[in-house]
Amino acid sequence: MKRLILILVITLSGSVLPGCHIAPPAADGAFTPMQQYYQGTLPGENREAIETSLFLAENGTFVMQQLYSTGVRVDRVQSSAGQWARTADKLTLVENATGKKHFFRPAGNSLEMLDDNGVMIPSAGCRFLLMPPRDRVMT
């Protein structure tokens, strides 16, 4: 009798275990394919406007070109290249030459600039966005 109960318990245990493997639910912020090219105007440290173009390659590298201007003319052009990585809520760019990090948050089809620590920039309704060229409104 003990042997029959033991076999029955083992059989029932073995048949219940496969039901324990449940696929994890899809995350709310599921990955969506990222654009490869973004443009926009970002603020500089000295209040200059920085026209920024960002290209993200599929192999995890990026090229960023920034045109610094304080008025009508472009004061300097700076290009940088490096590696990019994305988590669910953040895009991190690391420049090869300097190791400097740039942080962005995916916002729809756009990228919102974050501060040097990867935290949202507190602002009164002003967001600094890089957008795909076709989404950009020319004024």
Secondary structure by P-SEA (a helix, b strand, c coil): caaaaaaaaaaaaaaaccccccccccccccccccccbbbbbbbcccccccbbbbbbcccccbbbbbbbbccccccbbbbbbbbbbbcccbbbbbbccccbbbbbbbcccbbbbbccccccccccccccccccccccccc
